Amino acid sequence: MDHIRSYLEELHRTLDDLPIEQIEQVIQLLEASRREHRQVFIMGNGGSASTASHFVCDLAKNTRRADLPRFCAIGLTDNMAIFSAYANDEGYENAFAQQLANLVHPGDVVIGISASGNSPNVLRAIELANEVGATTIGFTGFDGGRLASLVDVQVHVPSNVIEHVEDAHLSLEHMICKALREDVRPMSVHQPTVELLSVPVSPARTPSVSILPVPAETARPDRARTTLELLANLSRELEQHRDLPTVIQRVLRLALHAVGASSGSLIVLGADATVVEAVLAYGDMFRTGQGLEETVRHGLAGWVVENRQPALVASTLDDPRWLRRAWEQQDGHRRAAASVPLLAGGRVVGVLTVIQRNGSPFTHDDLVLLMAIASCVSLSGAEILEMPQDLRREDAASVHPYGDQGL
């Protein structure tokens, strides 16, 4: 009997020490993926494979609500024919990545479950997911392994007992799915101390770092925490301001600051994909946007709307999706761009685009952050974005003109 009591007592302590903040962030990311009709991929080995299959089942079936889209949940452990074909022909370490390569899109969610955090096939698939712009989540135990430094969000079970780690992972998928069925508020997080919306936009861009590999102590954990605080602030701003011109100007200001962009635009679209509201920014100068219909029809924003996917442009001089103005052809400056859709009610309701004039390209991390901002706006600001046009404007703030319209 003593060994039973000891096991339960230690398991209880492990569950008490689970990282609540990271669990809530996973709930938020999955809720955004549901509303945006993104795919969710889940994988693991051995006992973690069973948990992955269980997670897929619960996510697809037990989160159903009449007022929300259903999850598109896909298990990478469940098709033994294709799993064994890749494992036999191309190596066990590629069994997940090769499946994922056929299916994953930017903005999808990829969850890897590994008690050690060092499963080679899980690591390889997470690396591929990062490269294409998916959001990555890791369920780990022990010291977190390499997986901890590769994912956007790590949910770490603080135990060195494999049975307790696997018990906790199963409990995690149950509590996450229950929350997604019963409580869909995306920003149930601690009150942050950083007020990012009050920080002025800086035209300077900080140097970017390579995406992979990222040491655990240097980048992703801090980035995930900062992103969570940023989104919490944004959610509160959207609750406080109901005037559409004010909202989109503040959102664009935050996005520019978050990725160090020099200019950008935020376009709100009607049901027929026409421009109903827009704001342009250059440095700390903002003005209401005009003449952006051509960009939506023929430029990068139009590509994002048509494909319902984010886009990275390394050079606006070379990318055919970019609508080059006459003045831009003359000045010859190389610009980088990133653009993401705002999705609500099953359609694209807006496009957020940021520009960097010094030629330094935006990174995968920048794109993930912009997608998180877009998701938060789509979730918390859906009523503002979709209300009739004549009700959107209360008292639009005056903005300053500028000449850079190559957005």
Buried (B, 14 or more C-beta within 10 A) or exposed (E): EEEEEEBEEBBEEBBEEBBEEBBBBBBBBBBBBBBBBBBBBBBBBBBBBBBBBBBBBBBBEEBEEEEBBEBBBBBBBBEEEBBEBBBEEEBBBBBBBBBBBEEBBBBBBBBBBBBBBBBBBBBBBBBBBBEBBBBBBBBBBBEBBBBBBBBBBBBBBBBEBBEBBBBBBBBBBBBBBBBBBEEBEBBEBEEBEEEBBEEEBBBEBEEBEEBEEBEBEEBBBEBBBBBBBBBBBBBBBBEEBBBBBBBBBBBBBBBBBBBBBBBBBBBBBBEEBEBBBBBBBBBEBBBBBEEBBEBBBEBBBBBBBEBBBBBBBBEBBEBEBBBEBEEBEEEEEBBBBBBBBBBBEEBBBBBBBBBBBEBBBBBBBBBBBBBBBBBBBBBBBBEBBBEEEEEBEEEBEEBEEBEBBBB
